[in-house]
Amino acid sequence: VLVDDSVPQGQAFLELLLDEQAASQRTPPLRVEQRYALQVLYRSTSPEEWTNSAGWNTAELDECSWNGVETCTFTDEEGVMAVSSVALESNNLMGTIPTELCILGNNLQQLNLAQNLLQGDVPECLCDLENLETFNAAGNALGGTIPNCVVEAANLATLDLANNQMTGTIPPFAVTSLKNINISNNQLTGKLDGLFVAASNFEPVFVELHLDNNQFIGTVPDLSEVLSLTHFTVTENQLTGELTFCRGFSALEQLEVDCLEVDCACCTNCDDNYVV
């Protein structure tokens, strides 16, 4: 793949070779890895259509000055700034999220690709990034399933995949470090029972759960053990039952269900028009 200049990986590798030949000194390994990962992302997402590509594909500019590479931290022993935040929301990216982006490794903490035209699956390798705290790819056309491995992501606190075309069932979020989950407006299926409250001594720390407009079935989940919860929305699904856990929640600010199907005396808002 690296020697095929008709694919993003080969194009990025060729660019690195040309940069190395033009340089007057050896390029540190971290810089090579970062520039390759970012160049593959760039060339995988129709760069000619980007709204703002300032700095990208410019050999003489440090990658930390490229548009959307928001934060770099000084961690490398050779003086290279490590990329820790990439934010390219609303930048007209078209294509797929390449697995090579995971080469940024444990330095990456924030990844925001929201409000673009991305398709394909969410790369499972993102789960291996031990310091990734936020992954936002809302408002794209991503398909496939939510990788089960997200429950093993050590420090992932915010997962936003709203407004995509994702299918299948969802992982057992109860055993994660996630605080904010937004998977509304997809085509997700299955039951929610047991997926947000663990049977063990693990205490969930959810703050916001947005599950609206999917195809979930069964009874609305009991979240009485999630004392940190402030927002829970689950309208426009196929859920039934009674929701009573909210009565003892002082922190709860938003609670929305389909009130024609779910008995909820303490909801902040009811969708009375949606019928299962």
N, C-alpha and C positions, 0 to 999 in steps of 0.2 A: 504494500500500500504506500509506503514512504517514497518509493521511486516512481509512483504513478502520478504524474502532474495533472491528471484529469479529475482527481478527487481532492477534497479539502485537505486530507492528511498529507498527501504528496505535495500539494501547493504550499502548505505551511512549512514542510520540511525543506523544500527548495528555497523558500524565503530565508529560513534560518541559515542555510549553507551560504547564500549570497551575503548575508549580514556578517557571517563569520569571516568570509574571505575579505570583506571590505574593512573589517575591524583591524586596528593596529595591535591589539592584544587579545589574549584568550578570554572568551566569554564565560563567566561563572555558570556552573551547572544550574543553579536555581533560576537564573535569568533565561537560560535556554528552555527549561521546562515550562516556565510561565508564558513565555512568548509563543511557544509551540501550542500550548493549551488554548490560549486566547486567539491565536491565529486560526486554529481549526474551528473554533466557535464562529469567528468572523466569516470564514469562507464556507461554512455550512448553512449560513442563514441569509443568503442573498445580499451580500454587502453593498451591492450597487443600489439596493432599495432602502438602506438604512436612512433614517431621518438625520442622524448625527453620527458620523464616523470619524470625527476629528481625532487625529493622532494614530489611528489604526493603520497598520501596514506602512508605517513610517519608521525606517530603520534607525534613524538618528534620535528618535524620541524614546525616552524611557517608557515602558509599558504602564507605569504608574501615572503617567500624564495623559493616557488615552481616555477619551470620553467614556464614562461609565465605569471605569476602574476607580472607584471612589476612595478606597482606603488601602494604604500600604503600611506595613509595620516593619521596623528595622529588626530583623531577626537573624539574618545570614552572616556568618563569620567573615565572608568576603565583602561585606558592605552592601549587599543587594537587598532592596526593599521587597518584602514578601507581600503579595496580593492577598488581602483579607476581605475585600468587599467588591462585588461586581453588581452594578445596578444599571440595567439596560431596558427598563420598563418604557412602554410606549415609544419604541424606537423602530417599529416596522420590521422586526426580524421575521424572516420567512424560512421555514425548513425544520430541521430537527435539532434537539439538544444533543450534541456529540458527547460520547463517553470520555473523550479526551479532556473535557473540562475538569474531570476529577483529578487530573494530574496536578492541579493546583493544591491538592492534598490538604493536610490538616491546618494549613494557614488560612484557608477560606472559612469565613464566619457568616457572611451574608451573600445570598445569591437571589437577585430580583430580576426576573425575566417576564414580568407581568405585562398584560395588555399588548401582546404582539400577535403574530400569526404562526406560531409554532405548532407543529404536528408531531405525531409519533408518540413514543413511550417516554416516561420519566426514567432516566438511567438509574439502575439499581446501585451503581457505584457511588452515588451521592450518599448512600447510607454509611459508607465507609469513612466519610470525612468526619473525624472525631470532634472537631470544633465548630462544625456547621450549626449555627443557631437559628437561621431563618432561611427558608426556601419558599419563594413566592413565584408561582407561574400561573397565576389567575388570569382569566381573560384571554386564553389562547384557544387552540383546537386540539389539545393533547388528547390522545386516546389510550387504550390499554387499561391496565388496572393500577391501583395504588400499590407500589411495592410493599410486600409484607415486612421487608427489612427495615422500614421506617421505625418500627417499634424498638429496634436495636440501636438506633442512632443516639449516641451518648448524650449529646447536648442540644439536640434539635428541640427548640421551644415553639417555633411558629411554622406551620405548614398551611399554605394557602394554594389550593388547586381549584378554586371556584370558577365557574363559567368555562368549563371545558367539555369534553365528550368522553369522559372516563366511564368505564363499565366495570362489572363484576362486584364482588363483595369487598368489604373494607377490613383492614387488619385489626387485631385486638389492641386498640389504642390504650386500654387500661394499664398496660405495663410500660408505658413510655414516659419520657420526661417532657412531653409536649404540654404546652399551656394553651396555645391557641390553634384551633383547627377550623379551617373553612373549606368545605368540600361541597358547598351548595351548587345547584344548577349543573348537575352532571347526570349520568344515567346509571348510578350506582344502585345495587340491589341487595337483598338479603335482610336478615333480622339484626336488630341493634342490641338485643339482650346479651348482657355479659361483656360487651365490647368496650365499655367505658368504666366499669367498676370491676376490679380484680377480686378473685376469691381469696387471694393470699393477704398478707399484711401490707402489701404495697398500697400506698395512699395516693390516688390520682391528684394532680395539681392543675386540672383544667381551669382556665379562666373564661375562655370563649369557645363555644361549640356551635358551628353553623352547618346544618345538614339539610337545608331547605331544598325543595324541588329535585328530588331524586325518586327512586322507586323502592324505598325501604318498606318492609312489611312487618306484621306482628304488633306487639305492644310497645308503647312509648317506654324508653328505658327509665329505670329508677336511678336517679343521680343523687340520692339523699346523702351519700357518703362524700360527695365532691363539694366540700364546704367552701372551696375557693371560687366556685362558679359565679360569674357575673352575667353571662349572656348564653342563652340556649335557644336556638331557633330550629324548628323541624317541620315547618309548614310544607304543604304540597307533597306529601308522601302518602303511604297507604297504611298509616299507623292508627291503632285504636287503643282503648283502655282509659285509665285514670291517672292524672298527674297530680300528686299531692306533696311531693318533696319540697316544693317551693315555699311552703308555709313557714318553715323555720329558717329561711335564708335571708339574712339581713343585707348581704352584699349583692343579691340578685337584682339586676337593672333591666334585663330584657328576657322575656320568656314568651315564645310564640309557638302555637300549635294550631292544628286544624280543629277548631272547637266543636264542629258538628260531629266529629268522630272521636275526639279525645275530651274527656271531662276534666276541665282545668279551671278551678275556681280562682286561681291567683295569677293567671296569665296577664302579661302587660298588653298583649295584643292577640286577637283571635282572627284567623282566616275563616270566616263563616261561609265563604263561597266555594271552597274546595271540598268536594265529596268523593270519598273512595269509591 
